[in-house]
Amino acid sequence: MGALIELRDIVKEFQTGAGPFRALDGVSLTVEEGELMAIVGPSGSGKSTLMNVIGCLDGATSGNYVFDGEDISSLDEPQLARLRNMEIGFVFQQFNLLPRLSARVNVALPLIYAGLGREERLRKAGEMLERVGLAGKEDSRPSQLSGGQQQRVAIARALANSPRLILADEPTGALDTKTGADVMQLFHDLNEKQGVTVIIVTHDPRVAIATRRVLRILDGRVAYDGPPTPEMKAAAQQEGARV
């Protein structure tokens, strides 16, 4: 396995009424294929901006981003859209499921852009739901599912096109402690058994220490990059004690 993501001196600026604001200030980062890592930092630190750049949802102001050996700065919007759809799966805190559609149809939606026929899309969506432990719930609408089940549907949707990378933004934020732990176990299984690279943006130290690598962002810069520290583990224990 080699590097899946290479960021070199990434700068991201936004224009504000007070002038330019530098949300990312020279971030360099390499993520090997098959890693399981967390991006942490206080509100406004730049962690969500970094996720948006990694996910090709937003471009950098300057710097280089190489995904699987290809410099994506040369790609146009249709090419970026294809990269997002075929190589990257997104999981969000609020699930983002369409309420009037069944779990199966929600999961099948990304497969439309892959050019699969309806029957093949629904068949594959059923396989993805079984993969995340929701066999028998294919025809349920989101309102008929618990929060944890809805997040599993969202993860199944993210997996639909067999992406190399899953980006999860606060994936346990709307879940209770036990359900959140179940979802984290699912990410572990996807990573360890199927080799999917998983990057989780989180403010929860319990989520961070459940990964093997933690990237701490502070004022748009990398403040720490390494395994969970004893301080992080102590913070996770304190967080657990408050629940």
Kinemage of the C-alpha trace (Angstrom):
@kinemage 1
@onewidth
@group {chain A} dominant
@subgroup {mainchain}
@vectorlist {calphas} color= white
{ca met a 1} P 0.000 0.000 0.000
{ca gly a 2} L 1.098 3.546 -0.718
{ca ala a 3} L -0.036 7.086 -0.109
{ca leu a 4} L -3.686 7.692 -0.940
{ca ile a 5} L -3.661 11.384 0.027
{ca glu a 6} L -0.788 13.847 -0.134
{ca leu a 7} L -1.318 17.467 0.881
{ca arg a 8} L 1.570 19.879 0.460
{ca asp a 9} L 1.452 23.349 2.044
{ca ile a 10} L -2.325 23.703 1.666
{ca val a 11} L -3.659 27.211 2.256
{ca lys a 12} L -7.382 28.023 2.233
{ca glu a 13} L -8.528 31.612 2.530
{ca phe a 14} L -12.041 33.018 2.736
{ca gln a 15} L -12.978 36.615 2.065
{ca thr a 16} L -14.751 38.287 4.968
{ca gly a 17} L -15.916 41.809 5.709
{ca ala a 18} L -12.753 42.304 7.713
{ca gly a 19} L -10.566 41.017 4.889
{ca pro a 20} L -9.160 37.574 4.033
{ca phe a 21} L -9.383 34.871 6.699
{ca arg a 22} L -6.886 32.008 6.494
{ca ala a 23} L -8.742 28.859 7.608
{ca leu a 24} L -5.857 26.559 6.633
{ca asp a 25} L -2.333 27.873 6.936
{ca gly a 26} L 0.197 25.621 5.251
{ca val a 27} L -1.119 22.138 6.067
{ca ser a 28} L 1.017 19.225 4.860
{ca leu a 29} L -0.234 15.693 5.367
{ca thr a 30} L 0.196 12.185 3.967
{ca val a 31} L -2.456 9.509 4.510
{ca glu a 32} L -1.528 5.964 3.597
{ca glu a 33} L -4.120 3.673 2.101
{ca gly a 34} L -5.820 1.650 4.836
{ca glu a 35} L -5.389 4.182 7.647
{ca leu a 36} L -7.997 4.880 10.332
{ca met a 37} L -7.545 8.390 11.678
{ca ala a 38} L -9.304 11.271 13.398
{ca ile a 39} L -9.068 15.006 12.811
{ca val a 40} L -9.716 16.970 16.002
{ca gly a 41} L -9.579 20.576 17.117
{ca pro a 42} L -11.699 23.302 18.681
{ca ser a 43} L -14.549 24.985 16.832
{ca gly a 44} L -13.134 27.260 14.145
{ca ser a 45} L -9.765 25.512 14.083
{ca gly a 46} L -10.046 24.525 10.416
{ca lys a 47} L -10.807 20.819 10.763
{ca ser a 48} L -14.044 20.948 8.731
{ca thr a 49} L -12.348 23.093 6.077
{ca leu a 50} L -9.599 20.477 5.866
{ca met a 51} L -12.196 17.733 5.435
{ca asn a 52} L -13.875 19.715 2.646
{ca val a 53} L -10.559 20.069 0.840
{ca ile a 54} L -9.715 16.366 1.254
{ca gly a 55} L -13.209 15.459 0.019
{ca cys a 56} L -12.895 17.732 -3.044
{ca leu a 57} L -15.930 19.678 -1.844
{ca asp a 58} L -13.822 22.837 -1.835
{ca gly a 59} L -10.561 23.769 -3.483
{ca ala a 60} L -7.438 25.087 -1.817
{ca thr a 61} L -6.295 28.672 -2.351
{ca ser a 62} L -2.754 27.394 -2.834
{ca gly a 63} L -0.733 24.247 -2.333
{ca asn a 64} L -0.896 20.789 -3.901
{ca tyr a 65} L -3.330 17.944 -3.350
{ca val a 66} L -2.465 14.565 -4.830
{ca phe a 67} L -5.081 11.797 -4.595
{ca asp a 68} L -3.858 8.312 -5.484
{ca gly a 69} L -0.979 9.751 -7.473
{ca glu a 70} L -3.015 12.341 -9.390
{ca asp a 71} L -2.719 16.080 -8.791
{ca ile a 72} L -6.365 17.071 -8.596
{ca ser a 73} L -5.715 20.784 -9.143
{ca ser a 74} L -5.859 20.079 -12.872
{ca leu a 75} L -9.329 18.489 -12.733
{ca asp a 76} L -12.434 20.352 -13.866
{ca glu a 77} L -15.731 20.218 -11.955
{ca pro a 78} L -17.197 17.177 -13.806
{ca gln a 79} L -13.957 15.270 -13.156
{ca leu a 80} L -14.008 16.310 -9.487
{ca ala a 81} L -17.652 15.217 -9.216
{ca arg a 82} L -16.735 11.819 -10.612
{ca leu a 83} L -13.832 11.527 -8.165
{ca arg a 84} L -16.148 12.376 -5.256
{ca asn a 85} L -18.768 9.901 -6.404
{ca met a 86} L -16.519 6.957 -7.247
{ca glu a 87} L -13.599 7.235 -4.819
{ca ile a 88} L -14.952 9.017 -1.708
{ca gly a 89} L -17.886 8.148 0.545
{ca phe a 90} L -19.298 10.824 2.858
{ca val a 91} L -21.012 10.284 6.225
{ca phe a 92} L -22.502 13.246 8.105
{ca gln a 93} L -23.844 13.850 11.602
{ca gln a 94} L -27.423 14.454 10.438
{ca phe a 95} L -27.595 11.386 8.148
{ca asn a 96} L -28.942 13.411 5.141
{ca leu a 97} L -31.398 10.690 4.129
{ca leu a 98} L -34.394 11.485 1.928
{ca pro a 99} L -37.406 10.931 4.225
{ca arg a 100} L -39.881 9.686 1.617
{ca leu a 101} L -37.577 7.037 0.202
{ca ser a 102} L -36.872 3.585 1.594
{ca ala a 103} L -33.494 2.658 2.993
{ca arg a 104} L -32.783 0.651 -0.159
{ca val a 105} L -33.544 3.560 -2.496
{ca asn a 106} L -31.547 6.006 -0.354
{ca val a 107} L -28.516 3.740 -0.602
{ca ala a 108} L -29.031 3.233 -4.348
{ca leu a 109} L -28.979 6.953 -5.202
{ca pro a 110} L -25.182 7.309 -5.729
{ca leu a 111} L -25.292 4.344 -8.095
{ca ile a 112} L -27.357 6.357 -10.577
{ca tyr a 113} L -24.250 8.401 -11.362
{ca ala a 114} L -22.266 5.203 -11.810
{ca gly a 115} L -24.535 4.327 -14.735
{ca leu a 116} L -26.076 1.160 -13.264
{ca gly a 117} L -29.593 0.094 -14.230
{ca arg a 118} L -32.396 0.253 -11.669
{ca glu a 119} L -32.458 -3.464 -10.917
{ca glu a 120} L -28.695 -3.627 -10.435
{ca arg a 121} L -28.755 -0.489 -8.258
{ca leu a 122} L -31.397 -1.939 -5.938
{ca arg a 123} L -29.632 -5.293 -5.757
{ca lys a 124} L -26.342 -3.697 -4.795
{ca ala a 125} L -28.068 -1.394 -2.293
{ca gly a 126} L -29.534 -4.455 -0.602
{ca glu a 127} L -26.048 -5.956 -0.358
{ca met a 128} L -24.710 -2.760 1.227
{ca leu a 129} L -27.506 -2.719 3.822
{ca glu a 130} L -26.773 -6.324 4.711
{ca arg a 131} L -23.102 -5.396 5.043
{ca val a 132} L -23.916 -2.816 7.741
{ca gly a 133} L -26.275 -5.133 9.616
{ca leu a 134} L -29.624 -3.909 8.255
{ca ala a 135} L -30.886 -6.973 6.409
{ca gly a 136} L -34.662 -6.924 6.668
{ca lys a 137} L -34.847 -3.106 6.893
{ca glu a 138} L -34.514 -2.450 3.171
{ca asp a 139} L -38.065 -1.136 2.725
{ca ser a 140} L -38.168 0.975 5.900
{ca arg a 141} L -38.259 4.741 5.611
{ca pro a 142} L -35.909 6.829 7.782
{ca ser a 143} L -38.739 7.735 10.199
{ca gln a 144} L -39.211 4.024 10.899
{ca leu a 145} L -35.561 3.571 11.892
{ca ser a 146} L -33.641 4.506 15.035
{ca gly a 147} L -30.841 7.081 14.877
{ca gly a 148} L -28.225 4.356 14.834
{ca gln a 149} L -30.012 2.525 12.041
{ca gln a 150} L -30.290 5.733 10.015
{ca gln a 151} L -26.550 6.297 10.393
{ca arg a 152} L -25.954 2.740 9.200
{ca val a 153} L -28.064 3.498 6.123
{ca ala a 154} L -25.915 6.580 5.556
{ca ile a 155} L -22.762 4.454 5.861
{ca ala a 156} L -24.207 1.899 3.437
{ca arg a 157} L -24.892 4.748 0.987
{ca ala a 158} L -21.299 5.947 1.405
{ca leu a 159} L -20.086 2.429 0.579
{ca ala a 160} L -22.326 1.977 -2.459
{ca asn a 161} L -19.642 2.744 -5.059
{ca ser a 162} L -16.901 0.856 -3.175
{ca pro a 163} L -14.896 4.018 -2.359
{ca arg a 164} L -11.239 4.015 -1.396
{ca leu a 165} L -11.873 6.669 1.251
{ca ile a 166} L -14.657 7.374 3.741
{ca leu a 167} L -14.861 10.860 5.253
{ca ala a 168} L -17.096 11.027 8.314
{ca asp a 169} L -17.998 14.398 9.855
{ca glu a 170} L -19.103 13.982 13.502
{ca pro a 171} L -20.719 10.615 12.642
{ca thr a 172} L -21.632 9.847 16.260
{ca gly a 173} L -22.648 13.380 17.247
{ca ala a 174} L -26.403 12.724 17.054
{ca leu a 175} L -26.229 9.290 18.676
{ca asp a 176} L -26.283 8.021 22.249
{ca thr a 177} L -23.095 6.554 23.710
{ca lys a 178} L -23.799 2.879 23.002
{ca thr a 179} L -25.082 3.493 19.469
{ca gly a 180} L -22.087 5.708 18.772
{ca ala a 181} L -19.771 2.927 19.924
{ca asp a 182} L -21.579 0.494 17.591
{ca val a 183} L -21.075 2.867 14.657
{ca met a 184} L -17.383 3.230 15.503
{ca gln a 185} L -17.073 -0.567 15.565
{ca leu a 186} L -18.566 -0.622 12.081
{ca phe a 187} L -15.916 1.841 10.871
{ca his a 188} L -13.246 -0.370 12.481
{ca asp a 189} L -14.609 -3.431 10.683
{ca leu a 190} L -14.691 -1.641 7.315
{ca asn a 191} L -11.138 -0.489 7.847
{ca glu a 192} L -9.624 -3.716 9.169
{ca lys a 193} L -11.533 -6.316 7.167
{ca gln a 194} L -11.997 -4.477 3.868
{ca gly a 195} L -9.119 -2.029 3.851
{ca val a 196} L -11.219 1.124 3.481
{ca thr a 197} L -9.347 4.278 4.489
{ca val a 198} L -11.410 6.123 7.106
{ca ile a 199} L -10.958 9.729 8.261
{ca ile a 200} L -13.265 10.964 11.025
{ca val a 201} L -13.685 14.632 11.976
{ca thr a 202} L -14.766 14.803 15.604
{ca his a 203} L -14.786 16.895 18.772
{ca asp a 204} L -15.359 13.774 20.901
{ca pro a 205} L -12.146 12.440 22.501
{ca arg a 206} L -13.798 9.009 22.849
{ca val a 207} L -14.065 8.804 19.082
{ca ala a 208} L -10.534 10.117 18.561
{ca ile a 209} L -8.872 7.534 20.801
{ca ala a 210} L -10.731 4.750 18.977
{ca thr a 211} L -8.571 5.493 15.909
{ca arg a 212} L -4.894 4.760 15.380
{ca arg a 213} L -3.802 8.248 14.352
{ca val a 214} L -4.964 11.660 15.531
{ca leu a 215} L -4.391 14.913 13.662
{ca arg a 216} L -5.010 17.982 15.819
{ca ile a 217} L -5.673 21.238 13.978
{ca leu a 218} L -5.231 24.565 15.735
{ca asp a 219} L -5.599 27.946 14.019
{ca gly a 220} L -5.405 26.285 10.628
{ca arg a 221} L -2.149 24.463 11.318
{ca val a 222} L -1.191 20.923 12.318
{ca ala a 223} L -0.509 21.037 16.064
{ca tyr a 224} L -0.144 17.278 16.575
{ca asp a 225} L 0.035 14.232 14.322
{ca gly a 226} L 0.462 10.815 15.910
{ca pro a 227} L -1.181 8.099 17.989
{ca pro a 228} L -3.698 8.995 20.716
{ca thr a 229} L -1.839 10.518 23.673
{ca pro a 230} L -2.357 9.749 27.383
{ca glu a 231} L -3.929 13.206 27.699
{ca met a 232} L -6.463 12.340 24.989
{ca lys a 233} L -7.260 9.075 26.733
{ca ala a 234} L -7.743 10.892 30.053
{ca ala a 235} L -10.068 13.396 28.350
{ca ala a 236} L -12.050 10.514 26.881
{ca gln a 237} L -12.444 8.964 30.332
{ca gln a 238} L -13.682 12.281 31.722
{ca glu a 239} L -16.140 12.632 28.829
{ca gly a 240} L -17.428 9.133 29.507
{ca ala a 241} L -17.878 9.918 33.171
{ca arg a 242} L -20.088 12.910 32.290
{ca val a 243} L -22.442 10.850 30.135
